[in-house]
């Protein structure tokens, strides 16, 4: 929720939290799930690499498996890696937005 322009919505059903920027989804999670899982957009090559490297990272559940991973937050992944995956998902979505929207969000393609 700290990323500029991020909103949380429940467009599908109660308990299915969807995080969007400029109306585009970059993360979703089923809140009652134990352990919690979050689906995140990911570069296809990196998505495959994460799946090979971490059991807690699987192809996106009910999503385009080429571009989405479902990450189980069971403590097996470093917190920093999970934060990076969330930021990457946000950045992939914002990179496809119009430049005016990117500017309004204060987003640039270069790492800060």
C-alpha distances in whole Angstrom, upper triangle without the diagonal:
4,6,8,8,6,7,8,11,14,17,19,20,19,17,16,12,11,8,9,10,13,14,14,13,11,11,12,13,16,15,19,20,21,20,17,17,14,15,14,16,18,21,24,26,24,23,26,27,24,25,29,27,25,26,23,22,23,24,21,22,23,22,24,24,25,22,19,19,19,18,19,17,21,21,23,20,20,16,16,17,14,12,14,14,10,11,14,13,11,14,16,15,15,18,20,19,21,22,21,18,17,19,17,13,15,15,18,20,21,19,19
4,6,9,7,10,11,15,18,21,23,24,23,21,19,16,15,11,12,11,14,16,16,15,13,13,15,17,20,19,22,23,24,23,19,19,16,18,16,17,19,22,25,27,24,24,27,27,24,27,30,28,26,28,24,23,25,26,23,25,26,24,26,26,27,23,21,21,21,20,21,19,22,22,24,21,20,16,15,17,15,11,13,14,11,10,14,14,11,13,16,16,14,18,20,19,21,21,20,17,16,17,15,12,13,13,16,18,19,17,16
4,6,6,9,12,15,18,20,22,24,23,22,20,16,14,10,10,9,12,14,13,13,11,12,15,17,20,20,24,24,25,24,21,20,16,17,15,15,17,19,23,24,22,22,25,25,23,25,28,27,26,27,24,23,24,24,22,24,25,23,24,25,24,21,19,20,20,19,21,20,24,23,25,21,20,17,16,17,15,11,12,13,10,8,11,11,8,10,13,12,11,14,16,15,17,17,17,14,12,14,13,9,10,10,13,15,16,14,13
4,6,9,12,15,19,20,23,25,25,23,21,18,16,12,10,8,10,13,13,14,13,14,17,19,23,22,26,27,28,27,24,23,19,19,17,17,19,21,24,26,24,24,28,28,26,28,31,30,29,31,28,26,27,27,24,26,27,24,25,27,26,22,22,22,23,23,25,24,27,27,28,25,24,21,19,20,18,15,16,16,13,11,14,13,10,11,14,12,10,13,15,13,15,15,14,11,10,11,9,6,8,8,12,14,16,15,14
4,6,10,13,16,17,20,22,22,22,20,16,14,10,8,5,7,9,11,12,12,14,16,18,21,21,25,26,28,27,24,23,19,19,17,17,19,22,25,27,25,25,28,29,27,29,32,32,30,32,28,26,28,27,24,25,25,23,24,26,26,22,21,22,23,23,25,24,28,28,30,27,26,23,22,22,20,17,18,18,14,13,15,14,10,12,14,12,10,14,15,12,14,14,13,10,10,11,9,6,10,10,14,16,18,18,18
4,7,10,14,15,18,19,19,18,16,12,10,7,6,5,8,9,10,10,9,10,12,15,18,18,21,22,24,24,20,19,16,16,14,15,18,20,23,26,24,23,26,27,25,26,30,29,27,28,25,23,24,24,21,22,22,20,22,23,24,20,19,20,20,20,22,21,25,25,27,24,23,20,20,20,17,15,16,16,12,11,14,12,9,12,14,11,11,14,15,14,16,17,16,13,13,15,13,10,13,13,16,18,20,19,19
4,6,10,12,15,16,16,15,14,10,8,6,5,6,9,9,10,10,10,11,11,14,16,16,19,21,23,23,19,19,16,16,15,16,19,22,25,28,26,24,28,29,26,28,31,31,29,29,26,24,25,24,21,22,22,20,22,24,25,21,19,20,20,20,22,21,25,26,28,25,25,22,22,22,19,17,19,18,14,14,17,14,12,15,16,14,14,17,18,16,18,20,19,15,16,18,15,13,16,16,20,21,23,23,22
4,7,10,12,13,12,11,10,7,6,5,6,9,11,10,11,10,11,9,9,11,12,12,16,17,20,20,16,16,13,14,14,16,19,23,25,28,26,24,27,28,26,26,30,30,27,27,24,23,23,23,19,19,19,19,21,23,24,21,18,19,18,18,20,19,22,24,26,24,24,21,22,22,18,17,19,18,14,15,18,15,13,17,18,15,16,20,20,18,21,23,22,18,19,21,19,16,19,19,23,24,26,25,25
4,6,9,10,10,10,8,6,5,6,8,11,12,10,11,10,12,11,9,11,12,12,15,17,20,21,17,17,14,15,15,17,21,24,26,29,27,25,28,30,27,28,31,31,29,29,25,24,24,23,19,19,18,18,20,22,24,21,19,20,19,20,21,21,24,26,28,26,27,24,25,25,21,20,22,20,17,18,20,17,15,19,19,16,18,21,21,19,22,24,23,20,21,23,21,19,22,22,25,26,29,28,28
4,6,6,6,7,6,5,6,9,11,14,15,13,13,11,14,12,9,10,10,11,13,15,19,20,17,16,14,15,16,18,22,25,26,30,28,26,28,30,28,27,31,31,29,28,25,24,23,22,19,17,16,17,20,22,24,22,19,20,18,19,20,21,24,26,28,27,28,25,27,26,22,22,24,22,19,21,22,19,18,22,22,19,20,24,23,22,25,27,27,23,24,27,25,22,26,25,28,29,32,31,31
4,6,8,10,8,8,7,10,11,14,15,11,12,11,14,13,11,12,12,14,16,18,21,22,19,18,16,16,17,18,22,25,26,29,28,26,29,31,28,28,32,32,30,29,26,25,24,22,18,17,15,16,18,21,23,21,19,20,19,21,22,23,26,28,30,29,30,28,29,28,24,24,26,23,20,22,23,19,19,22,21,18,20,23,22,21,24,26,26,22,24,27,25,23,26,26,29,29,32,32,32
4,7,9,7,9,9,12,13,17,18,14,14,12,15,13,11,11,11,13,15,16,20,21,18,17,15,15,17,18,22,25,25,29,28,25,27,30,27,27,30,31,29,28,25,23,22,20,17,15,13,14,17,19,22,20,18,19,17,20,21,22,25,28,29,28,30,28,29,28,24,25,26,23,21,23,24,20,20,23,23,20,22,25,24,23,26,29,29,25,27,30,28,26,29,28,31,31,34,33,34
4,6,6,8,10,14,16,19,20,17,17,15,17,15,12,11,9,11,12,14,18,19,17,16,16,16,18,20,24,27,28,31,30,27,29,31,29,28,31,32,29,28,25,24,23,22,18,16,15,16,20,22,25,23,20,21,18,20,20,21,24,27,28,28,30,28,30,29,25,25,27,25,22,25,26,22,22,26,25,23,25,28,27,26,29,32,32,28,29,32,30,28,31,31,33,34,36,35,36
4,6,8,11,14,16,20,22,19,19,17,18,16,12,11,9,9,10,13,16,18,16,16,16,17,19,22,25,29,30,33,31,28,31,33,30,29,32,33,30,28,25,25,24,23,20,18,17,19,22,24,27,25,22,22,19,20,20,21,23,26,28,27,29,27,29,28,24,25,27,25,22,25,26,23,23,27,26,24,26,29,29,28,31,33,33,29,30,33,31,28,32,31,34,34,37,36,36
4,6,9,13,16,19,22,19,19,16,17,14,10,8,6,5,7,9,13,14,12,12,13,14,17,20,23,27,28,31,29,26,28,30,27,26,30,30,26,25,21,21,21,21,18,16,16,18,21,22,25,23,20,19,17,17,17,17,19,22,24,24,25,23,26,25,21,22,24,22,19,23,24,21,21,25,25,23,25,28,28,28,31,33,33,29,29,32,30,28,30,30,33,33,35,34,34
4,6,10,13,17,19,16,16,13,13,11,7,6,4,6,8,10,13,14,11,11,10,11,14,16,20,23,24,27,26,22,25,27,24,23,27,27,24,23,20,19,18,18,15,13,13,14,18,19,22,20,16,16,14,15,15,16,19,21,23,22,24,22,24,23,19,20,22,19,17,20,21,18,18,22,22,20,22,25,24,24,28,30,30,26,27,30,28,25,28,27,30,30,32,31,32
4,7,10,14,16,14,13,10,11,8,6,5,6,7,10,11,15,15,12,11,9,11,12,15,18,22,23,26,24,22,25,26,23,23,27,27,24,23,20,19,19,19,15,14,15,15,18,19,22,19,16,16,14,15,15,15,18,21,23,21,23,20,22,21,17,17,20,17,14,17,19,16,15,19,19,17,19,22,22,22,25,27,27,23,24,26,25,22,25,24,27,27,29,28,28
4,6,10,13,10,10,7,8,6,4,7,9,10,14,14,17,17,14,12,10,10,11,12,16,19,21,24,22,20,23,25,22,22,26,26,24,24,20,19,19,18,14,14,14,13,16,18,19,16,14,15,13,15,16,17,20,22,23,22,23,20,21,20,17,17,18,16,13,15,16,13,12,16,16,14,16,19,18,18,21,24,24,20,20,23,22,19,22,21,24,24,26,25,26
4,7,10,9,8,6,6,5,6,9,12,12,16,17,19,19,15,14,10,10,10,11,15,18,20,23,21,19,23,24,22,22,26,26,24,24,21,19,19,19,15,16,16,15,17,19,20,16,14,15,14,15,17,17,20,22,23,21,22,19,19,19,15,14,16,14,10,12,14,11,9,13,14,11,13,16,16,16,19,21,21,17,17,20,18,15,18,17,20,21,23,22,22
4,6,6,5,4,6,7,9,12,15,16,20,20,23,22,19,17,13,12,11,12,15,18,20,23,22,20,24,25,23,24,28,27,26,26,23,21,21,20,17,18,18,15,17,19,20,16,15,16,16,18,20,20,24,25,26,24,24,21,21,20,18,16,17,15,12,12,14,10,8,12,12,9,10,14,13,12,15,17,17,14,14,17,15,13,16,15,18,19,21,21,22
4,5,5,7,7,10,12,15,19,19,23,24,26,25,22,20,16,15,13,13,16,18,21,23,22,21,25,26,24,26,29,29,27,28,25,23,24,22,19,21,20,18,19,21,21,17,16,18,19,20,23,22,26,27,28,25,25,22,22,21,19,17,17,16,12,12,13,11,8,10,11,8,7,11,11,9,12,14,14,10,10,13,12,9,13,12,15,16,19,19,19
4,6,9,10,13,15,19,21,22,26,27,29,29,25,23,20,18,16,15,18,20,22,25,24,24,27,29,27,28,32,32,31,32,29,26,27,25,22,23,22,20,20,23,23,19,19,21,22,23,26,26,30,31,32,29,29,26,25,25,22,20,20,19,16,15,16,14,11,12,13,9,8,11,11,8,10,12,11,8,9,12,10,9,13,12,15,17,20,21,21
4,7,10,12,13,17,19,20,24,25,28,27,24,22,18,17,15,15,18,20,22,25,25,23,27,28,27,28,31,32,30,31,28,26,25,23,20,21,20,17,18,21,21,18,18,20,21,22,25,25,29,30,31,29,29,27,26,25,23,21,21,20,17,17,17,14,12,14,14,10,10,14,12,10,12,15,15,11,13,16,14,13,17,16,19,19,23,23,24
4,7,9,11,15,18,20,23,23,26,26,22,19,16,14,12,11,14,16,18,22,21,19,23,25,23,24,28,28,27,28,25,22,22,20,17,18,17,14,15,18,18,14,14,17,18,19,22,23,27,28,29,26,27,25,24,23,20,19,19,17,14,14,14,11,9,11,11,7,8,11,10,9,12,15,15,12,13,16,15,14,17,15,18,18,21,21,23
4,6,8,11,14,16,20,20,22,22,18,16,12,10,9,9,12,15,17,20,19,17,21,22,21,21,25,25,24,24,21,19,19,17,13,15,14,12,13,15,16,12,11,13,14,16,19,19,23,25,25,23,24,22,22,20,17,17,17,14,12,13,13,9,9,11,11,8,10,13,12,12,15,18,19,15,15,19,18,16,18,17,19,19,22,22,23
4,7,11,14,16,19,19,21,20,17,14,10,8,6,6,9,12,15,18,16,14,18,19,17,18,22,22,21,22,19,16,16,15,12,14,14,12,13,14,14,11,9,11,12,13,16,17,21,22,22,20,20,18,18,16,14,13,13,11,8,9,9,6,6,9,8,6,9,12,12,12,16,18,19,16,15,18,18,15,17,15,17,17,19,19,20
4,7,11,12,16,15,17,16,13,10,7,5,5,7,10,14,16,19,17,14,18,19,17,17,21,21,19,19,16,14,15,14,11,12,13,11,13,14,15,12,9,10,10,11,13,14,17,19,20,17,18,16,17,15,12,12,13,10,7,10,11,7,8,12,11,10,13,15,16,16,20,22,23,19,18,22,21,18,20,18,20,20,22,21,22
4,7,9,12,12,15,14,11,9,6,5,7,10,13,17,18,21,19,16,19,21,18,18,22,22,20,19,16,14,14,14,10,10,11,11,13,14,16,14,11,11,9,10,12,13,16,19,20,18,20,18,19,17,14,14,16,13,11,14,14,11,12,15,15,13,16,19,19,19,23,25,26,22,22,25,24,21,23,22,24,23,26,24,25
4,6,9,8,11,11,7,6,5,6,9,12,15,19,20,23,21,18,20,22,19,18,22,22,19,18,15,14,14,14,11,10,12,12,15,16,18,16,13,12,9,10,10,11,14,16,18,17,19,17,19,17,14,15,17,14,12,15,17,14,15,18,18,17,20,22,22,23,26,28,29,25,25,28,27,24,26,24,27,26,28,27,28
4,6,6,9,10,7,7,8,9,13,16,19,22,23,26,24,21,23,24,21,20,24,24,21,19,16,16,15,16,13,11,12,14,17,18,21,19,15,14,11,12,11,12,14,17,19,19,21,19,21,20,17,18,20,18,16,19,20,17,18,22,22,21,23,26,26,26,30,32,32,28,28,31,30,27,29,28,30,30,32,30,31
4,6,8,10,7,8,9,12,15,18,21,25,26,28,26,23,25,27,23,23,26,26,22,21,17,18,18,19,16,15,16,17,21,21,24,22,18,17,14,13,12,12,14,17,19,19,21,19,21,21,17,18,21,19,16,20,21,19,20,23,24,22,24,27,28,28,31,33,33,29,29,32,30,27,30,29,31,31,33,31,31
4,6,9,7,10,12,14,18,21,24,28,28,30,28,25,27,28,25,24,27,27,23,21,18,19,19,20,18,16,17,19,23,23,26,24,21,19,15,15,13,13,14,17,20,20,22,20,23,23,19,21,24,21,20,23,25,22,23,27,27,26,28,31,31,31,35,37,37,33,33,36,34,31,33,32,35,35,36,34,35
4,6,5,7,10,12,16,19,22,25,26,28,25,22,24,25,22,20,24,23,20,18,14,16,16,17,15,13,15,17,21,20,23,22,18,16,12,12,10,10,11,15,17,17,20,19,22,21,17,19,22,20,18,22,23,21,22,26,26,25,28,30,30,31,35,37,37,33,33,36,35,31,34,32,34,34,35,33,34
3,5,8,11,14,18,21,23,27,27,28,26,23,24,25,21,20,23,22,18,16,13,15,16,18,17,15,18,20,23,22,25,24,20,17,14,12,9,9,9,12,14,16,18,17,21,20,17,19,22,20,19,23,24,22,24,27,27,27,30,32,33,34,37,39,40,36,35,38,37,33,35,34,36,35,36,34,35
4,6,10,13,16,20,21,25,25,26,24,21,22,23,19,18,21,20,16,14,11,13,14,17,16,15,18,19,22,21,24,23,19,16,12,10,7,6,6,9,11,13,15,15,18,17,14,17,20,18,17,21,22,21,23,26,26,26,28,31,31,33,36,38,39,35,34,37,36,32,34,32,34,33,34,32,32
4,7,10,13,17,19,22,23,25,22,19,21,22,18,18,21,20,16,15,11,12,14,16,14,13,16,17,20,19,22,20,16,14,10,9,6,5,7,10,12,13,15,14,17,16,13,15,17,15,14,18,19,18,19,23,23,23,25,27,28,29,33,34,35,31,30,33,32,29,30,29,31,30,31,29,30
4,7,10,13,15,19,19,21,19,16,18,19,15,14,18,17,14,13,9,10,10,12,10,10,13,14,16,15,18,16,13,10,6,5,4,6,8,11,12,12,15,14,16,14,11,14,16,13,12,16,17,15,17,20,20,20,22,25,25,26,30,32,33,29,28,31,30,27,29,27,29,28,29,27,28
4,6,10,12,16,17,19,17,14,17,18,14,14,18,17,15,14,11,10,11,11,9,10,12,12,14,14,16,14,10,8,6,5,7,8,11,13,14,13,15,13,15,13,10,11,13,10,9,13,14,11,13,16,16,16,19,21,21,23,26,28,29,25,24,28,27,23,25,23,25,24,26,24,25
4,7,9,13,14,16,14,11,14,16,13,13,17,17,15,14,12,9,9,9,6,7,10,9,11,10,12,10,7,5,4,6,9,11,14,16,16,14,17,16,16,14,11,13,13,10,9,13,12,9,12,15,14,14,17,19,19,20,24,26,27,24,23,26,26,23,25,22,24,23,25,23,25
4,6,10,12,14,12,10,13,14,12,13,16,16,15,16,13,10,11,10,8,10,12,10,11,11,11,8,6,5,6,8,11,12,16,17,17,15,16,15,15,12,10,11,11,7,7,9,9,6,9,11,10,10,14,15,16,17,21,23,24,21,20,23,23,20,22,19,20,19,21,20,21
4,7,9,12,10,9,12,14,12,13,17,17,16,17,15,12,12,10,9,12,13,10,9,10,9,6,4,6,9,11,14,16,19,20,20,17,18,17,17,14,12,13,12,8,8,10,8,5,8,9,7,8,11,12,13,15,19,20,22,19,18,21,22,19,21,18,18,17,19,18,21
4,6,8,7,6,9,11,10,11,14,15,15,16,15,11,12,10,10,13,15,12,11,10,8,5,6,7,10,11,15,17,20,20,19,16,17,17,16,13,12,13,11,8,9,10,7,6,9,10,7,10,13,13,13,16,20,21,23,21,19,22,23,20,21,18,18,16,18,17,20
4,6,5,6,9,10,10,12,14,15,16,18,17,14,14,12,13,16,17,14,12,11,8,6,8,10,13,15,18,20,23,23,22,19,19,20,18,15,15,15,13,10,12,12,8,8,12,11,8,11,13,12,13,16,20,21,24,22,19,23,24,22,22,18,18,15,17,16,20
4,5,5,6,9,10,11,13,14,15,17,17,13,13,10,11,15,16,13,10,9,5,5,8,9,13,15,18,21,23,24,22,20,21,22,20,17,17,18,16,13,15,16,12,12,15,14,11,14,17,15,16,19,22,24,27,25,23,26,28,25,26,22,22,18,20,20,23
4,5,5,6,9,10,11,13,14,17,17,14,14,12,14,18,19,16,14,12,9,9,11,12,15,16,20,22,24,24,22,19,20,21,20,16,17,19,16,14,16,17,13,14,17,16,13,16,19,17,18,22,25,25,29,27,25,28,30,27,27,24,22,19,20,20,23
4,5,5,6,9,10,10,12,15,15,11,12,12,13,17,19,16,15,12,10,9,10,10,13,14,17,19,21,21,18,16,17,18,16,13,14,15,12,10,13,14,11,11,15,14,12,16,18,17,18,21,25,25,28,26,24,27,28,25,26,22,21,18,19,18,21
4,5,5,6,9,10,11,12,12,9,9,8,10,13,16,13,11,9,7,7,7,6,10,11,14,16,19,19,17,15,16,17,17,13,13,15,13,10,13,14,11,11,15,15,13,15,18,18,18,21,25,26,29,26,24,28,29,26,26,23,23,20,21,20,23
4,5,5,6,9,10,12,13,9,9,8,11,15,17,15,13,10,8,9,10,9,12,13,16,18,20,21,18,16,18,20,19,15,16,18,16,13,16,18,15,15,18,18,16,19,22,21,21,25,28,29,32,30,28,31,32,29,30,27,26,23,24,23,26
4,5,5,6,9,11,12,10,11,11,14,17,20,18,16,13,12,12,12,11,13,13,16,18,19,19,16,14,16,18,17,13,15,17,15,13,16,17,15,15,19,19,17,20,23,22,23,26,29,30,33,31,28,31,33,30,30,26,26,23,23,22,25
4,5,5,6,9,9,6,8,10,12,15,18,17,16,13,12,12,11,9,11,10,12,14,16,16,13,11,13,15,14,10,11,14,12,10,13,15,13,14,17,18,16,19,22,21,23,26,29,30,32,30,28,31,32,28,29,25,25,23,23,21,24
4,5,6,7,8,5,6,7,10,13,16,15,15,11,11,12,11,8,10,9,12,14,15,16,13,12,15,17,17,13,13,17,15,13,16,18,16,16,19,20,18,21,24,24,24,27,31,32,35,32,30,33,34,31,32,28,28,26,26,25,27
4,6,7,10,8,9,11,14,17,20,19,18,14,14,15,14,12,13,13,14,17,17,18,14,13,16,19,19,15,16,19,18,15,19,21,18,19,22,23,21,24,27,26,27,30,34,35,37,35,33,36,37,34,34,31,30,27,28,26,29
4,7,9,8,10,13,16,18,22,20,20,16,16,17,16,13,14,12,14,15,15,15,12,10,13,16,16,12,14,17,16,14,17,19,18,18,22,22,21,24,27,26,28,31,34,35,37,35,32,35,36,33,33,30,29,27,27,25,27
4,5,6,8,12,14,16,20,19,19,16,17,17,15,11,11,9,10,12,12,12,8,8,11,13,14,11,12,15,15,13,16,18,17,18,21,22,21,24,26,26,28,30,34,35,37,34,32,35,36,32,33,30,30,27,28,25,27
4,5,7,11,13,15,18,18,19,16,17,18,15,12,11,9,9,11,11,12,9,9,13,15,17,14,14,17,17,15,18,21,20,19,23,24,23,25,28,29,30,32,36,37,39,36,34,37,38,34,35,32,32,30,31,29,31
4,6,10,12,13,17,17,18,15,17,17,14,10,8,6,5,7,8,9,7,7,11,13,15,12,11,15,15,13,15,18,18,17,20,22,21,23,26,27,28,30,34,35,37,34,32,35,35,31,32,30,30,29,29,27,29
4,7,9,11,14,14,14,12,13,13,10,6,6,5,6,9,11,12,10,9,12,14,15,11,10,14,14,11,13,16,15,14,18,19,18,20,23,23,24,27,30,32,34,31,29,32,33,29,30,27,28,26,27,25,27
4,6,8,12,11,12,9,11,11,9,6,5,6,8,12,13,15,13,13,16,17,18,15,14,17,17,13,15,18,17,15,19,20,19,20,23,24,24,27,31,32,34,31,30,33,34,30,32,29,29,27,28,27,29
4,6,9,8,8,5,8,9,6,5,6,9,11,15,16,19,17,16,19,20,20,17,15,18,18,14,15,18,16,14,18,19,17,18,22,22,22,25,28,30,32,30,28,32,32,29,31,28,28,26,28,27,29
4,6,5,6,5,8,8,5,4,5,8,11,14,17,19,18,17,20,20,20,17,15,17,17,13,14,17,15,13,16,18,16,16,20,21,20,22,26,28,30,27,26,30,30,27,29,26,27,25,27,26,29
4,5,8,8,11,11,8,8,6,10,11,15,17,20,19,19,22,21,23,20,17,20,20,16,16,20,19,16,18,21,19,19,22,23,23,25,28,31,32,29,29,32,32,29,31,29,30,28,30,30,32
4,7,8,12,12,9,10,10,13,15,18,20,23,23,22,25,25,26,23,20,22,23,19,18,21,20,17,19,22,19,18,22,23,22,24,27,30,32,28,28,32,32,29,32,29,31,29,32,31,33
4,6,9,8,6,8,9,13,15,18,21,23,23,22,24,24,24,21,19,21,20,17,16,19,17,14,16,18,16,15,19,20,18,20,24,27,28,25,25,29,29,26,29,26,27,26,28,28,30
4,5,6,6,9,11,14,17,20,23,25,24,23,25,25,25,22,20,21,20,17,17,19,17,14,16,18,15,14,18,19,17,19,23,26,28,25,24,28,29,26,28,26,26,24,27,27,29
4,6,5,7,9,13,16,19,21,23,22,20,23,23,23,20,18,20,19,16,17,19,16,14,17,18,15,16,20,20,19,22,25,28,30,27,26,30,31,28,30,27,27,25,27,27,29
4,6,8,12,14,18,21,23,25,23,21,23,24,23,20,19,21,19,15,17,18,15,13,17,17,14,15,19,18,17,20,24,26,28,26,25,28,29,27,28,25,25,22,25,25,28
4,7,10,13,17,19,22,23,22,20,22,22,21,18,16,18,16,13,13,15,12,10,13,13,10,11,15,15,14,17,20,22,25,23,21,25,26,23,25,21,22,19,22,22,24
4,7,10,13,16,19,20,19,17,19,19,19,16,14,16,15,11,12,14,12,9,12,14,11,12,16,16,16,18,22,24,26,23,22,26,26,23,25,22,23,21,23,22,25
4,6,10,12,15,17,16,14,16,16,17,13,12,14,13,10,11,14,12,10,13,15,13,14,18,19,19,21,25,27,29,26,24,28,28,25,26,24,24,22,24,23,25
4,7,10,12,14,14,13,15,15,17,14,11,14,14,11,11,15,14,12,15,17,16,17,20,21,21,23,27,29,31,27,26,30,29,26,28,25,26,25,26,25,27
4,6,9,11,10,9,12,12,14,11,8,12,12,9,10,14,14,12,15,18,17,18,21,22,23,25,29,30,32,28,27,30,30,26,28,25,26,25,26,24,26
4,6,8,9,9,12,12,14,12,10,13,15,12,13,17,17,16,18,21,21,21,24,26,27,28,32,33,35,31,30,33,33,29,30,28,29,28,29,27,28
4,6,7,7,10,9,12,11,8,11,14,12,12,16,17,16,18,21,21,22,24,26,27,29,32,34,35,31,30,32,32,28,29,27,29,28,29,26,27
4,6,8,10,11,14,13,11,14,17,15,16,19,20,20,22,24,25,26,28,30,31,33,36,37,38,35,33,36,36,32,33,31,32,31,32,29,30
4,6,7,8,12,11,10,13,15,15,16,19,20,20,22,24,25,26,28,30,32,33,37,37,38,35,33,36,35,32,32,30,31,31,30,27,28
4,7,9,12,11,10,14,15,14,16,19,20,20,22,24,25,26,28,30,31,33,37,37,39,36,34,36,36,33,33,31,32,30,30,27,28
4,6,8,7,7,10,11,11,13,15,16,17,19,21,21,23,25,26,28,30,33,34,36,33,30,33,33,29,30,27,28,26,26,23,24
4,5,5,7,9,10,11,13,15,15,17,19,20,21,23,25,26,28,30,33,33,35,32,29,31,32,28,28,26,26,25,24,21,22
4,5,5,6,9,10,11,12,14,15,17,18,20,22,23,24,27,28,31,31,32,29,27,29,29,25,25,23,24,24,23,20,20
4,5,5,6,9,10,10,12,14,15,16,18,20,21,22,25,26,29,29,30,28,25,27,27,23,23,21,21,21,20,16,17
4,5,5,6,9,10,10,12,14,15,16,19,20,21,23,25,28,28,30,27,24,27,27,24,23,21,21,20,19,16,18
4,5,5,6,9,10,11,13,14,15,17,19,20,22,23,27,27,29,26,23,26,26,22,23,20,21,20,20,18,19
4,5,5,6,9,10,11,12,14,16,17,18,21,22,25,25,26,23,21,23,23,19,19,17,19,18,18,15,15
4,5,5,6,9,10,10,12,14,15,16,19,20,23,23,25,22,19,22,22,19,19,16,16,15,15,12,13
4,5,5,6,9,10,10,13,14,15,17,19,23,23,25,22,20,22,23,19,20,17,18,16,17,15,16
4,5,5,6,9,10,11,12,14,16,17,21,21,23,20,18,20,20,17,18,15,17,16,17,15,16
4,5,5,6,9,10,10,12,15,16,19,19,20,17,15,17,18,14,14,12,13,12,13,11,12
4,5,5,6,9,10,10,13,15,18,18,20,18,15,18,19,15,16,13,13,11,12,11,13
4,5,5,6,9,10,12,13,17,18,20,17,15,18,19,15,17,14,15,13,15,14,16
4,6,5,6,9,10,11,15,15,17,14,12,15,15,12,13,10,12,12,14,13,15
4,5,5,6,9,10,13,13,15,13,10,13,14,11,12,8,9,8,11,10,12
4,6,5,7,9,13,14,16,14,12,15,16,14,15,11,12,10,13,13,15
4,5,6,7,11,12,14,12,10,14,15,12,14,11,12,12,15,15,17
4,5,5,8,9,11,8,7,10,11,9,10,8,9,9,13,14,15
4,6,8,9,11,10,8,11,13,11,12,9,8,7,11,13,15
4,7,9,11,10,9,12,14,13,14,12,12,11,14,16,18
4,6,8,6,6,10,11,10,12,10,12,12,15,17,19
4,5,5,6,9,10,11,13,11,12,13,16,19,20
4,5,5,6,9,10,10,9,9,11,14,17,18
4,5,5,6,9,10,10,11,13,16,19,19
4,5,5,6,9,9,11,13,16,18,18
4,5,5,6,5,7,9,12,14,15
4,5,5,6,8,11,13,15,14
4,5,8,11,14,16,17,16
4,5,9,12,14,15,14
4,7,10,12,12,11
4,7,9,10,9
4,5,8,8
4,7,9
4,6
4
